[in-house]
Amino acid sequence: MLKQYKRGIALMLIVLVSLFVIVAKAVQQALAILEKVKEGGETIDFSTISNIAADASSTSDSLLFHFALLLIMLCWIIGVVDAYKIGKKKDLEEP
């Protein structure tokens, strides 16, 4: 075992917060789309939902979503590289 609990907890917290942001934004956008569909009174088909979804997304929401995804990817890469380096160091220390 590498016993790097603080690093592991920090990476997990960052990923969990990022996932929470992504899910919250997705639910918020889905509710906004549902409200617009209700207000429109149109027949519900794929093109109507697609047009409303395109109108509902804003640049700031998109940036936040992409930033959260980037954080998750960075945490994954950092975790893999860190585990490799620590494991390699432990291998060299053991006889």
mmCIF file as gemmi writes it, N, C-alpha and C atoms, coordinates in Angstrom:
data_model
loop_
_atom_site.group_PDB
_atom_site.id
_atom_site.type_symbol
_atom_site.label_atom_id
_atom_site.label_alt_id
_atom_site.label_comp_id
_atom_site.label_asym_id
_atom_site.label_entity_id
_atom_site.label_seq_id
_atom_site.pdbx_PDB_ins_code
_atom_site.Cartn_x
_atom_site.Cartn_y
_atom_site.Cartn_z
_atom_site.occupancy
_atom_site.B_iso_or_equiv
_atom_site.pdbx_formal_charge
_atom_site.auth_seq_id
_atom_site.auth_asym_id
_atom_site.pdbx_PDB_model_num
ATOM 1 N N . MET Axp A 1 ? 0.827 -1.186 0 1 0 ? 1 A 1
ATOM 2 C CA . MET Axp A 1 ? 0 0 0 1 0 ? 1 A 1
ATOM 3 C C . MET Axp A 1 ? 0.867 1.243 0 1 0 ? 1 A 1
ATOM 4 N N . LEU Axp A 2 ? 0.419 2.245 -0.701 1 0 ? 2 A 1
ATOM 5 C CA . LEU Axp A 2 ? 1.192 3.475 -0.81 1 0 ? 2 A 1
ATOM 6 C C . LEU Axp A 2 ? 0.962 4.422 0.358 1 0 ? 2 A 1
ATOM 7 N N . LYS Axp A 3 ? -0.153 4.29 1.042 1 0 ? 3 A 1
ATOM 8 C CA . LYS Axp A 3 ? -0.487 5.059 2.247 1 0 ? 3 A 1
ATOM 9 C C . LYS Axp A 3 ? -0.372 6.566 2.046 1 0 ? 3 A 1
ATOM 10 N N . GLN Axp A 4 ? -0.888 7.045 0.952 1 0 ? 4 A 1
ATOM 11 C CA . GLN Axp A 4 ? -0.925 8.482 0.67 1 0 ? 4 A 1
ATOM 12 C C . GLN Axp A 4 ? -2.378 8.949 0.778 1 0 ? 4 A 1
ATOM 13 N N . TYR Axp A 5 ? -2.917 8.897 1.996 1 0 ? 5 A 1
ATOM 14 C CA . TYR Axp A 5 ? -4.33 9.137 2.227 1 0 ? 5 A 1
ATOM 15 C C . TYR Axp A 5 ? -4.729 10.585 1.943 1 0 ? 5 A 1
ATOM 16 N N . LYS Axp A 6 ? -3.899 11.538 2.347 1 0 ? 6 A 1
ATOM 17 C CA . LYS Axp A 6 ? -4.242 12.942 2.14 1 0 ? 6 A 1
ATOM 18 C C . LYS Axp A 6 ? -4.336 13.28 0.656 1 0 ? 6 A 1
ATOM 19 N N . ARG Axp A 7 ? -3.401 12.771 -0.127 1 0 ? 7 A 1
ATOM 20 C CA . ARG Axp A 7 ? -3.436 13.007 -1.573 1 0 ? 7 A 1
ATOM 21 C C . ARG Axp A 7 ? -4.679 12.368 -2.188 1 0 ? 7 A 1
ATOM 22 N N . GLY Axp A 8 ? -4.963 11.161 -1.771 1 0 ? 8 A 1
ATOM 23 C CA . GLY Axp A 8 ? -6.128 10.457 -2.3 1 0 ? 8 A 1
ATOM 24 C C . GLY Axp A 8 ? -7.427 11.157 -1.956 1 0 ? 8 A 1
ATOM 25 N N . ILE Axp A 9 ? -7.533 11.624 -0.72 1 0 ? 9 A 1
ATOM 26 C CA . ILE Axp A 9 ? -8.748 12.323 -0.299 1 0 ? 9 A 1
ATOM 27 C C . ILE Axp A 9 ? -8.888 13.641 -1.055 1 0 ? 9 A 1
ATOM 28 N N . ALA Axp A 10 ? -7.788 14.352 -1.252 1 0 ? 10 A 1
ATOM 29 C CA . ALA Axp A 10 ? -7.84 15.629 -1.979 1 0 ? 10 A 1
ATOM 30 C C . ALA Axp A 10 ? -8.309 15.405 -3.414 1 0 ? 10 A 1
ATOM 31 N N . LEU Axp A 11 ? -7.757 14.4 -4.066 1 0 ? 11 A 1
ATOM 32 C CA . LEU Axp A 11 ? -8.171 14.107 -5.443 1 0 ? 11 A 1
ATOM 33 C C . LEU Axp A 11 ? -9.636 13.686 -5.508 1 0 ? 11 A 1
ATOM 34 N N . MET Axp A 12 ? -10.068 12.858 -4.561 1 0 ? 12 A 1
ATOM 35 C CA . MET Axp A 12 ? -11.465 12.421 -4.55 1 0 ? 12 A 1
ATOM 36 C C . MET Axp A 12 ? -12.417 13.586 -4.316 1 0 ? 12 A 1
ATOM 37 N N . LEU Axp A 13 ? -12.059 14.486 -3.406 1 0 ? 13 A 1
ATOM 38 C CA . LEU Axp A 13 ? -12.922 15.634 -3.138 1 0 ? 13 A 1
ATOM 39 C C . LEU Axp A 13 ? -13.049 16.536 -4.364 1 0 ? 13 A 1
ATOM 40 N N . ILE Axp A 14 ? -11.941 16.771 -5.046 1 0 ? 14 A 1
ATOM 41 C CA . ILE Axp A 14 ? -11.982 17.605 -6.25 1 0 ? 14 A 1
ATOM 42 C C . ILE Axp A 14 ? -12.877 16.961 -7.303 1 0 ? 14 A 1
ATOM 43 N N . VAL Axp A 15 ? -12.732 15.652 -7.493 1 0 ? 15 A 1
ATOM 44 C CA . VAL Axp A 15 ? -13.553 14.948 -8.485 1 0 ? 15 A 1
ATOM 45 C C . VAL Axp A 15 ? -15.023 14.966 -8.077 1 0 ? 15 A 1
ATOM 46 N N . LEU Axp A 16 ? -15.318 14.725 -6.807 1 0 ? 16 A 1
ATOM 47 C CA . LEU Axp A 16 ? -16.713 14.725 -6.354 1 0 ? 16 A 1
ATOM 48 C C . LEU Axp A 16 ? -17.368 16.1 -6.51 1 0 ? 16 A 1
ATOM 49 N N . VAL Axp A 17 ? -16.64 17.157 -6.179 1 0 ? 17 A 1
ATOM 50 C CA . VAL Axp A 17 ? -17.189 18.502 -6.351 1 0 ? 17 A 1
ATOM 51 C C . VAL Axp A 17 ? -17.42 18.787 -7.836 1 0 ? 17 A 1
ATOM 52 N N . SER Axp A 18 ? -16.485 18.395 -8.674 1 0 ? 18 A 1
ATOM 53 C CA . SER Axp A 18 ? -16.643 18.589 -10.118 1 0 ? 18 A 1
ATOM 54 C C . SER Axp A 18 ? -17.841 17.82 -10.656 1 0 ? 18 A 1
ATOM 55 N N . LEU Axp A 19 ? -18.013 16.588 -10.21 1 0 ? 19 A 1
ATOM 56 C CA . LEU Axp A 19 ? -19.174 15.802 -10.64 1 0 ? 19 A 1
ATOM 57 C C . LEU Axp A 19 ? -20.471 16.429 -10.15 1 0 ? 19 A 1
ATOM 58 N N . PHE Axp A 20 ? -20.46 16.946 -8.942 1 0 ? 20 A 1
ATOM 59 C CA . PHE Axp A 20 ? -21.652 17.623 -8.414 1 0 ? 20 A 1
ATOM 60 C C . PHE Axp A 20 ? -22.011 18.828 -9.281 1 0 ? 20 A 1
ATOM 61 N N . VAL Axp A 21 ? -21.012 19.607 -9.68 1 0 ? 21 A 1
ATOM 62 C CA . VAL Axp A 21 ? -21.246 20.771 -10.531 1 0 ? 21 A 1
ATOM 63 C C . VAL Axp A 21 ? -21.835 20.338 -11.872 1 0 ? 21 A 1
ATOM 64 N N . ILE Axp A 22 ? -21.291 19.287 -12.45 1 0 ? 22 A 1
ATOM 65 C CA . ILE Axp A 22 ? -21.781 18.802 -13.743 1 0 ? 22 A 1
ATOM 66 C C . ILE Axp A 22 ? -23.223 18.329 -13.63 1 0 ? 22 A 1
ATOM 67 N N . VAL Axp A 23 ? -23.52 17.548 -12.616 1 0 ? 23 A 1
ATOM 68 C CA . VAL Axp A 23 ? -24.886 17.036 -12.439 1 0 ? 23 A 1
ATOM 69 C C . VAL Axp A 23 ? -25.856 18.175 -12.137 1 0 ? 23 A 1
ATOM 70 N N . ALA Axp A 24 ? -25.446 19.12 -11.302 1 0 ? 24 A 1
ATOM 71 C CA . ALA Axp A 24 ? -26.32 20.248 -10.975 1 0 ? 24 A 1
ATOM 72 C C . ALA Axp A 24 ? -26.635 21.077 -12.21 1 0 ? 24 A 1
ATOM 73 N N . LYS Axp A 25 ? -25.639 21.33 -13.038 1 0 ? 25 A 1
ATOM 74 C CA . LYS Axp A 25 ? -25.868 22.091 -14.271 1 0 ? 25 A 1
ATOM 75 C C . LYS Axp A 25 ? -26.755 21.317 -15.234 1 0 ? 25 A 1
ATOM 76 N N . ALA Axp A 26 ? -26.569 20.008 -15.327 1 0 ? 26 A 1
ATOM 77 C CA . ALA Axp A 26 ? -27.392 19.197 -16.22 1 0 ? 26 A 1
ATOM 78 C C . ALA Axp A 26 ? -28.849 19.194 -15.766 1 0 ? 26 A 1
ATOM 79 N N . VAL Axp A 27 ? -29.071 19.055 -14.474 1 0 ? 27 A 1
ATOM 80 C CA . VAL Axp A 27 ? -30.436 19.066 -13.943 1 0 ? 27 A 1
ATOM 81 C C . VAL Axp A 27 ? -31.062 20.447 -14.132 1 0 ? 27 A 1
ATOM 82 N N . GLN Axp A 28 ? -30.293 21.497 -13.879 1 0 ? 28 A 1
ATOM 83 C CA . GLN Axp A 28 ? -30.791 22.86 -14.052 1 0 ? 28 A 1
ATOM 84 C C . GLN Axp A 28 ? -31.193 23.094 -15.504 1 0 ? 28 A 1
ATOM 85 N N . GLN Axp A 29 ? -30.375 22.649 -16.43 1 0 ? 29 A 1
ATOM 86 C CA . GLN Axp A 29 ? -30.688 22.835 -17.849 1 0 ? 29 A 1
ATOM 87 C C . GLN Axp A 29 ? -31.891 21.979 -18.257 1 0 ? 29 A 1
ATOM 88 N N . ALA Axp A 30 ? -31.981 20.778 -17.739 1 0 ? 30 A 1
ATOM 89 C CA . ALA Axp A 30 ? -33.122 19.911 -18.061 1 0 ? 30 A 1
ATOM 90 C C . ALA Axp A 30 ? -34.427 20.513 -17.556 1 0 ? 30 A 1
ATOM 91 N N . LEU Axp A 31 ? -34.4 21.085 -16.363 1 0 ? 31 A 1
ATOM 92 C CA . LEU Axp A 31 ? -35.602 21.728 -15.818 1 0 ? 31 A 1
ATOM 93 C C . LEU Axp A 31 ? -35.989 22.962 -16.634 1 0 ? 31 A 1
ATOM 94 N N . ALA Axp A 32 ? -34.992 23.713 -17.084 1 0 ? 32 A 1
ATOM 95 C CA . ALA Axp A 32 ? -35.279 24.886 -17.914 1 0 ? 32 A 1
ATOM 96 C C . ALA Axp A 32 ? -35.889 24.459 -19.248 1 0 ? 32 A 1
ATOM 97 N N . ILE Axp A 33 ? -35.392 23.393 -19.814 1 0 ? 33 A 1
ATOM 98 C CA . ILE Axp A 33 ? -35.941 22.878 -21.074 1 0 ? 33 A 1
ATOM 99 C C . ILE Axp A 33 ? -37.363 22.387 -20.863 1 0 ? 33 A 1
ATOM 100 N N . LEU Axp A 34 ? -37.591 21.674 -19.789 1 0 ? 34 A 1
ATOM 101 C CA . LEU Axp A 34 ? -38.937 21.174 -19.491 1 0 ? 34 A 1
ATOM 102 C C . LEU Axp A 34 ? -39.921 22.328 -19.321 1 0 ? 34 A 1
ATOM 103 N N . GLU Axp A 35 ? -39.482 23.377 -18.643 1 0 ? 35 A 1
ATOM 104 C CA . GLU Axp A 35 ? -40.353 24.543 -18.443 1 0 ? 35 A 1
ATOM 105 C C . GLU Axp A 35 ? -40.682 25.214 -19.774 1 0 ? 35 A 1
ATOM 106 N N . LYS Axp A 36 ? -39.692 25.336 -20.654 1 0 ? 36 A 1
ATOM 107 C CA . LYS Axp A 36 ? -39.945 25.954 -21.958 1 0 ? 36 A 1
ATOM 108 C C . LYS Axp A 36 ? -40.871 25.1 -22.814 1 0 ? 36 A 1
ATOM 109 N N . VAL Axp A 37 ? -40.723 23.774 -22.71 1 0 ? 37 A 1
ATOM 110 C CA . VAL Axp A 37 ? -41.606 22.881 -23.467 1 0 ? 37 A 1
ATOM 111 C C . VAL Axp A 37 ? -43.036 23.031 -22.963 1 0 ? 37 A 1
ATOM 112 N N . LYS Axp A 38 ? -43.199 23.134 -21.631 1 0 ? 38 A 1
ATOM 113 C CA . LYS Axp A 38 ? -44.533 23.322 -21.045 1 0 ? 38 A 1
ATOM 114 C C . LYS Axp A 38 ? -45.151 24.641 -21.508 1 0 ? 38 A 1
ATOM 115 N N . GLU Axp A 39 ? -44.343 25.705 -21.49 1 0 ? 39 A 1
ATOM 116 C CA . GLU Axp A 39 ? -44.834 27.024 -21.869 1 0 ? 39 A 1
ATOM 117 C C . GLU Axp A 39 ? -45.196 27.098 -23.341 1 0 ? 39 A 1
ATOM 118 N N . GLY Axp A 40 ? -44.41 26.413 -24.173 1 0 ? 40 A 1
ATOM 119 C CA . GLY Axp A 40 ? -44.614 26.501 -25.619 1 0 ? 40 A 1
ATOM 120 C C . GLY Axp A 40 ? -45.908 25.895 -26.089 1 0 ? 40 A 1
ATOM 121 N N . GLY Axp A 41 ? -46.347 24.85 -25.453 1 0 ? 41 A 1
ATOM 122 C CA . GLY Axp A 41 ? -47.575 24.186 -25.85 1 0 ? 41 A 1
ATOM 123 C C . GLY Axp A 41 ? -47.464 23.5 -27.199 1 0 ? 41 A 1
ATOM 124 N N . GLU Axp A 42 ? -46.248 23.355 -27.71 1 0 ? 42 A 1
ATOM 125 C CA . GLU Axp A 42 ? -46.037 22.709 -28.998 1 0 ? 42 A 1
ATOM 126 C C . GLU Axp A 42 ? -46.008 21.199 -28.814 1 0 ? 42 A 1
ATOM 127 N N . THR Axp A 43 ? -46.057 20.508 -29.931 1 0 ? 43 A 1
ATOM 128 C CA . THR Axp A 43 ? -45.882 19.06 -29.858 1 0 ? 43 A 1
ATOM 129 C C . THR Axp A 43 ? -44.429 18.788 -29.505 1 0 ? 43 A 1
ATOM 130 N N . ILE Axp A 44 ? -44.246 17.794 -28.694 1 0 ? 44 A 1
ATOM 131 C CA . ILE Axp A 44 ? -42.902 17.482 -28.215 1 0 ? 44 A 1
ATOM 132 C C . ILE Axp A 44 ? -42.269 16.471 -29.16 1 0 ? 44 A 1
ATOM 133 N N . ASP Axp A 45 ? -41.262 16.921 -29.864 1 0 ? 45 A 1
ATOM 134 C CA . ASP Axp A 45 ? -40.473 16.028 -30.705 1 0 ? 45 A 1
ATOM 135 C C . ASP Axp A 45 ? -39.002 16.386 -30.523 1 0 ? 45 A 1
ATOM 136 N N . PHE Axp A 46 ? -38.151 15.639 -31.166 1 0 ? 46 A 1
ATOM 137 C CA . PHE Axp A 46 ? -36.713 15.814 -30.967 1 0 ? 46 A 1
ATOM 138 C C . PHE Axp A 46 ? -36.25 17.194 -31.409 1 0 ? 46 A 1
ATOM 139 N N . SER Axp A 47 ? -36.744 17.682 -32.523 1 0 ? 47 A 1
ATOM 140 C CA . SER Axp A 47 ? -36.281 18.981 -33.019 1 0 ? 47 A 1
ATOM 141 C C . SER Axp A 47 ? -36.691 20.119 -32.083 1 0 ? 47 A 1
ATOM 142 N N . THR Axp A 48 ? -37.886 20.045 -31.503 1 0 ? 48 A 1
ATOM 143 C CA . THR Axp A 48 ? -38.323 21.071 -30.555 1 0 ? 48 A 1
ATOM 144 C C . THR Axp A 48 ? -37.426 21.082 -29.327 1 0 ? 48 A 1
ATOM 145 N N . ILE Axp A 49 ? -37.185 19.92 -28.773 1 0 ? 49 A 1
ATOM 146 C CA . ILE Axp A 49 ? -36.324 19.824 -27.592 1 0 ? 49 A 1
ATOM 147 C C . ILE Axp A 49 ? -34.903 20.268 -27.925 1 0 ? 49 A 1
ATOM 148 N N . SER Axp A 50 ? -34.413 19.886 -29.089 1 0 ? 50 A 1
ATOM 149 C CA . SER Axp A 50 ? -33.062 20.27 -29.509 1 0 ? 50 A 1
ATOM 150 C C . SER Axp A 50 ? -32.932 21.782 -29.646 1 0 ? 50 A 1
ATOM 151 N N . ASN Axp A 51 ? -33.949 22.428 -30.255 1 0 ? 51 A 1
ATOM 152 C CA . ASN Axp A 51 ? -33.914 23.888 -30.407 1 0 ? 51 A 1
ATOM 153 C C . ASN Axp A 51 ? -33.967 24.584 -29.062 1 0 ? 51 A 1
ATOM 154 N N . ILE Axp A 52 ? -34.811 24.107 -28.165 1 0 ? 52 A 1
ATOM 155 C CA . ILE Axp A 52 ? -34.91 24.711 -26.832 1 0 ? 52 A 1
ATOM 156 C C . ILE Axp A 52 ? -33.618 24.504 -26.052 1 0 ? 52 A 1
ATOM 157 N N . ALA Axp A 53 ? -33.012 23.325 -26.171 1 0 ? 53 A 1
ATOM 158 C CA . ALA Axp A 53 ? -31.756 23.049 -25.472 1 0 ? 53 A 1
ATOM 159 C C . ALA Axp A 53 ? -30.643 23.952 -25.983 1 0 ? 53 A 1
ATOM 160 N N . ALA Axp A 54 ? -30.608 24.188 -27.284 1 0 ? 54 A 1
ATOM 161 C CA . ALA Axp A 54 ? -29.584 25.069 -27.849 1 0 ? 54 A 1
ATOM 162 C C . ALA Axp A 54 ? -29.778 26.498 -27.345 1 0 ? 54 A 1
ATOM 163 N N . ASP Axp A 55 ? -31.022 26.936 -27.221 1 0 ? 55 A 1
ATOM 164 C CA . ASP Axp A 55 ? -31.298 28.282 -26.715 1 0 ? 55 A 1
ATOM 165 C C . ASP Axp A 55 ? -30.993 28.4 -25.22 1 0 ? 55 A 1
ATOM 166 N N . ALA Axp A 56 ? -31.198 27.312 -24.478 1 0 ? 56 A 1
ATOM 167 C CA . ALA Axp A 56 ? -31.05 27.357 -23.022 1 0 ? 56 A 1
ATOM 168 C C . ALA Axp A 56 ? -29.598 27.386 -22.568 1 0 ? 56 A 1
ATOM 169 N N . SER Axp A 57 ? -28.709 26.814 -23.365 1 0 ? 57 A 1
ATOM 170 C CA . SER Axp A 57 ? -27.315 26.762 -22.928 1 0 ? 57 A 1
ATOM 171 C C . SER Axp A 57 ? -26.669 28.125 -23.102 1 0 ? 57 A 1
ATOM 172 N N . SER Axp A 58 ? -25.924 28.502 -22.082 1 0 ? 58 A 1
ATOM 173 C CA . SER Axp A 58 ? -25.233 29.786 -22.134 1 0 ? 58 A 1
ATOM 174 C C . SER Axp A 58 ? -23.738 29.552 -22.092 1 0 ? 58 A 1
ATOM 175 N N . THR Axp A 59 ? -22.986 30.545 -22.434 1 0 ? 59 A 1
ATOM 176 C CA . THR Axp A 59 ? -21.535 30.419 -22.485 1 0 ? 59 A 1
ATOM 177 C C . THR Axp A 59 ? -20.95 30.163 -21.105 1 0 ? 59 A 1
ATOM 178 N N . SER Axp A 60 ? -21.438 30.853 -20.08 1 0 ? 60 A 1
ATOM 179 C CA . SER Axp A 60 ? -20.874 30.676 -18.743 1 0 ? 60 A 1
ATOM 180 C C . SER Axp A 60 ? -21.138 29.265 -18.217 1 0 ? 60 A 1
ATOM 181 N N . ASP Axp A 61 ? -22.331 28.728 -18.495 1 0 ? 61 A 1
ATOM 182 C CA . ASP Axp A 61 ? -22.619 27.362 -18.078 1 0 ? 61 A 1
ATOM 183 C C . ASP Axp A 61 ? -21.705 26.385 -18.805 1 0 ? 61 A 1
ATOM 184 N N . SER Axp A 62 ? -21.493 26.623 -20.071 1 0 ? 62 A 1
ATOM 185 C CA . SER Axp A 62 ? -20.636 25.754 -20.865 1 0 ? 62 A 1
ATOM 186 C C . SER Axp A 62 ? -19.195 25.803 -20.356 1 0 ? 62 A 1
ATOM 187 N N . LEU Axp A 63 ? -18.716 26.991 -20.016 1 0 ? 63 A 1
ATOM 188 C CA . LEU Axp A 63 ? -17.356 27.124 -19.495 1 0 ? 63 A 1
ATOM 189 C C . LEU Axp A 63 ? -17.2 26.398 -18.167 1 0 ? 63 A 1
ATOM 190 N N . LEU Axp A 64 ? -18.186 26.532 -17.303 1 0 ? 64 A 1
ATOM 191 C CA . LEU Axp A 64 ? -18.135 25.855 -16.006 1 0 ? 64 A 1
ATOM 192 C C . LEU Axp A 64 ? -18.141 24.34 -16.191 1 0 ? 64 A 1
ATOM 193 N N . PHE Axp A 65 ? -18.971 23.853 -17.105 1 0 ? 65 A 1
ATOM 194 C CA . PHE Axp A 65 ? -19.042 22.424 -17.401 1 0 ? 65 A 1
ATOM 195 C C . PHE Axp A 65 ? -17.701 21.916 -17.921 1 0 ? 65 A 1
ATOM 196 N N . HIS Axp A 66 ? -17.112 22.643 -18.861 1 0 ? 66 A 1
ATOM 197 C CA . HIS Axp A 66 ? -15.817 22.229 -19.427 1 0 ? 66 A 1
ATOM 198 C C . HIS Axp A 66 ? -14.702 22.303 -18.388 1 0 ? 66 A 1
ATOM 199 N N . PHE Axp A 67 ? -14.758 23.298 -17.523 1 0 ? 67 A 1
ATOM 200 C CA . PHE Axp A 67 ? -13.763 23.416 -16.462 1 0 ? 67 A 1
ATOM 201 C C . PHE Axp A 67 ? -13.858 22.229 -15.5 1 0 ? 67 A 1
ATOM 202 N N . ALA Axp A 68 ? -15.081 21.84 -15.148 1 0 ? 68 A 1
ATOM 203 C CA . ALA Axp A 68 ? -15.273 20.696 -14.254 1 0 ? 68 A 1
ATOM 204 C C . ALA Axp A 68 ? -14.76 19.414 -14.903 1 0 ? 68 A 1
ATOM 205 N N . LEU Axp A 69 ? -15.035 19.235 -16.194 1 0 ? 69 A 1
ATOM 206 C CA . LEU Axp A 69 ? -14.51 18.053 -16.896 1 0 ? 69 A 1
ATOM 207 C C . LEU Axp A 69 ? -12.988 18.068 -16.943 1 0 ? 69 A 1
ATOM 208 N N . LEU Axp A 70 ? -12.415 19.235 -17.18 1 0 ? 70 A 1
ATOM 209 C CA . LEU Axp A 70 ? -10.959 19.365 -17.205 1 0 ? 70 A 1
ATOM 210 C C . LEU Axp A 70 ? -10.359 19.012 -15.849 1 0 ? 70 A 1
ATOM 211 N N . LEU Axp A 71 ? -10.994 19.465 -14.766 1 0 ? 71 A 1
ATOM 212 C CA . LEU Axp A 71 ? -10.508 19.124 -13.423 1 0 ? 71 A 1
ATOM 213 C C . LEU Axp A 71 ? -10.528 17.619 -13.179 1 0 ? 71 A 1
ATOM 214 N N . ILE Axp A 72 ? -11.597 16.964 -13.626 1 0 ? 72 A 1
ATOM 215 C CA . ILE Axp A 72 ? -11.691 15.51 -13.45 1 0 ? 72 A 1
ATOM 216 C C . ILE Axp A 72 ? -10.569 14.811 -14.216 1 0 ? 72 A 1
ATOM 217 N N . MET Axp A 73 ? -10.337 15.228 -15.454 1 0 ? 73 A 1
ATOM 218 C CA . MET Axp A 73 ? -9.264 14.607 -16.251 1 0 ? 73 A 1
ATOM 219 C C . MET Axp A 73 ? -7.895 14.867 -15.631 1 0 ? 73 A 1
ATOM 220 N N . LEU Axp A 74 ? -7.673 16.089 -15.155 1 0 ? 74 A 1
ATOM 221 C CA . LEU Axp A 74 ? -6.392 16.405 -14.522 1 0 ? 74 A 1
ATOM 222 C C . LEU Axp A 74 ? -6.174 15.586 -13.251 1 0 ? 74 A 1
ATOM 223 N N . CYS Axp A 75 ? -7.219 15.422 -12.452 1 0 ? 75 A 1
ATOM 224 C CA . CYS Axp A 75 ? -7.1 14.612 -11.241 1 0 ? 75 A 1
ATOM 225 C C . CYS Axp A 75 ? -6.768 13.166 -11.587 1 0 ? 75 A 1
ATOM 226 N N . TRP Axp A 76 ? -7.368 12.661 -12.64 1 0 ? 76 A 1
ATOM 227 C CA . TRP Axp A 76 ? -7.09 11.281 -13.056 1 0 ? 76 A 1
ATOM 228 C C . TRP Axp A 76 ? -5.63 11.146 -13.475 1 0 ? 76 A 1
ATOM 229 N N . ILE Axp A 77 ? -5.151 12.084 -14.284 1 0 ? 77 A 1
ATOM 230 C CA . ILE Axp A 77 ? -3.758 12.028 -14.75 1 0 ? 77 A 1
ATOM 231 C C . ILE Axp A 77 ? -2.804 12.186 -13.569 1 0 ? 77 A 1
ATOM 232 N N . ILE Axp A 78 ? -3.08 13.135 -12.691 1 0 ? 78 A 1
ATOM 233 C CA . ILE Axp A 78 ? -2.229 13.347 -11.521 1 0 ? 78 A 1
ATOM 234 C C . ILE Axp A 78 ? -2.205 12.091 -10.646 1 0 ? 78 A 1
ATOM 235 N N . GLY Axp A 79 ? -3.359 11.481 -10.455 1 0 ? 79 A 1
ATOM 236 C CA . GLY Axp A 79 ? -3.435 10.263 -9.648 1 0 ? 79 A 1
ATOM 237 C C . GLY Axp A 79 ? -2.621 9.123 -10.234 1 0 ? 79 A 1
ATOM 238 N N . VAL Axp A 80 ? -2.706 8.947 -11.537 1 0 ? 80 A 1
ATOM 239 C CA . VAL Axp A 80 ? -1.956 7.867 -12.198 1 0 ? 80 A 1
ATOM 240 C C . VAL Axp A 80 ? -0.459 8.127 -12.112 1 0 ? 80 A 1
ATOM 241 N N . VAL Axp A 81 ? -0.032 9.329 -12.449 1 0 ? 81 A 1
ATOM 242 C CA . VAL Axp A 81 ? 1.397 9.661 -12.419 1 0 ? 81 A 1
ATOM 243 C C . VAL Axp A 81 ? 1.942 9.589 -10.992 1 0 ? 81 A 1
ATOM 244 N N . ASP Axp A 82 ? 1.185 10.115 -10.034 1 0 ? 82 A 1
ATOM 245 C CA . ASP Axp A 82 ? 1.616 10.097 -8.643 1 0 ? 82 A 1
ATOM 246 C C . ASP Axp A 82 ? 1.749 8.661 -8.116 1 0 ? 82 A 1
ATOM 247 N N . ALA Axp A 83 ? 0.778 7.826 -8.413 1 0 ? 83 A 1
ATOM 248 C CA . ALA Axp A 83 ? 0.848 6.427 -7.971 1 0 ? 83 A 1
ATOM 249 C C . ALA Axp A 83 ? 2.034 5.714 -8.599 1 0 ? 83 A 1
ATOM 250 N N . TYR Axp A 84 ? 2.292 6.006 -9.861 1 0 ? 84 A 1
ATOM 251 C CA . TYR Axp A 84 ? 3.434 5.383 -10.535 1 0 ? 84 A 1
ATOM 252 C C . TYR Axp A 84 ? 4.748 5.812 -9.878 1 0 ? 84 A 1
ATOM 253 N N . LYS Axp A 85 ? 4.9 7.116 -9.639 1 0 ? 85 A 1
ATOM 254 C CA . LYS Axp A 85 ? 6.138 7.62 -9.044 1 0 ? 85 A 1
ATOM 255 C C . LYS Axp A 85 ? 6.349 7.078 -7.631 1 0 ? 85 A 1
ATOM 256 N N . ILE Axp A 86 ? 5.293 7.077 -6.832 1 0 ? 86 A 1
ATOM 257 C CA . ILE Axp A 86 ? 5.42 6.578 -5.458 1 0 ? 86 A 1
ATOM 258 C C . ILE Axp A 86 ? 5.689 5.076 -5.469 1 0 ? 86 A 1
ATOM 259 N N . GLY Axp A 87 ? 5.016 4.342 -6.333 1 0 ? 87 A 1
ATOM 260 C CA . GLY Axp A 87 ? 5.244 2.901 -6.441 1 0 ? 87 A 1
ATOM 261 C C . GLY Axp A 87 ? 6.654 2.586 -6.882 1 0 ? 87 A 1
ATOM 262 N N . LYS Axp A 88 ? 7.145 3.337 -7.844 1 0 ? 88 A 1
ATOM 263 C CA . LYS Axp A 88 ? 8.518 3.14 -8.329 1 0 ? 88 A 1
ATOM 264 C C . LYS Axp A 88 ? 9.516 3.417 -7.209 1 0 ? 88 A 1
ATOM 265 N N . LYS Axp A 89 ? 9.268 4.479 -6.429 1 0 ? 89 A 1
ATOM 266 C CA . LYS Axp A 89 ? 10.142 4.825 -5.31 1 0 ? 89 A 1
ATOM 267 C C . LYS Axp A 89 ? 10.126 3.72 -4.264 1 0 ? 89 A 1
ATOM 268 N N . LYS Axp A 90 ? 8.928 3.184 -3.952 1 0 ? 90 A 1
ATOM 269 C CA . LYS Axp A 90 ? 8.827 2.097 -2.964 1 0 ? 90 A 1
ATOM 270 C C . LYS Axp A 90 ? 9.544 0.842 -3.455 1 0 ? 90 A 1
ATOM 271 N N . ASP Axp A 91 ? 9.447 0.558 -4.763 1 0 ? 91 A 1
ATOM 272 C CA . ASP Axp A 91 ? 10.135 -0.607 -5.32 1 0 ? 91 A 1
ATOM 273 C C . ASP Axp A 91 ? 11.645 -0.492 -5.169 1 0 ? 91 A 1
ATOM 274 N N . LEU Axp A 92 ? 12.171 0.702 -5.345 1 0 ? 92 A 1
ATOM 275 C CA . LEU Axp A 92 ? 13.603 0.91 -5.219 1 0 ? 92 A 1
ATOM 276 C C . LEU Axp A 92 ? 14.065 0.817 -3.758 1 0 ? 92 A 1
ATOM 277 N N . GLU Axp A 93 ? 13.193 1.175 -2.827 1 0 ? 93 A 1
ATOM 278 C CA . GLU Axp A 93 ? 13.549 1.132 -1.402 1 0 ? 93 A 1
ATOM 279 C C . GLU Axp A 93 ? 13.562 -0.282 -0.858 1 0 ? 93 A 1
ATOM 280 N N . GLU Axp A 94 ? 12.702 -1.161 -1.388 1 0 ? 94 A 1
ATOM 281 C CA . GLU Axp A 94 ? 12.631 -2.531 -0.883 1 0 ? 94 A 1
ATOM 282 C C . GLU Axp A 94 ? 13.786 -3.362 -1.431 1 0 ? 94 A 1
ATOM 283 N N . PRO Axp A 95 ? 14.332 -4.242 -0.592 1 0 ? 95 A 1
ATOM 284 C CA . PRO Axp A 95 ? 15.462 -5.083 -1.049 1 0 ? 95 A 1
ATOM 285 C C . PRO Axp A 95 ? 15.031 -6.146 -2.037 1 0 ? 95 A 1
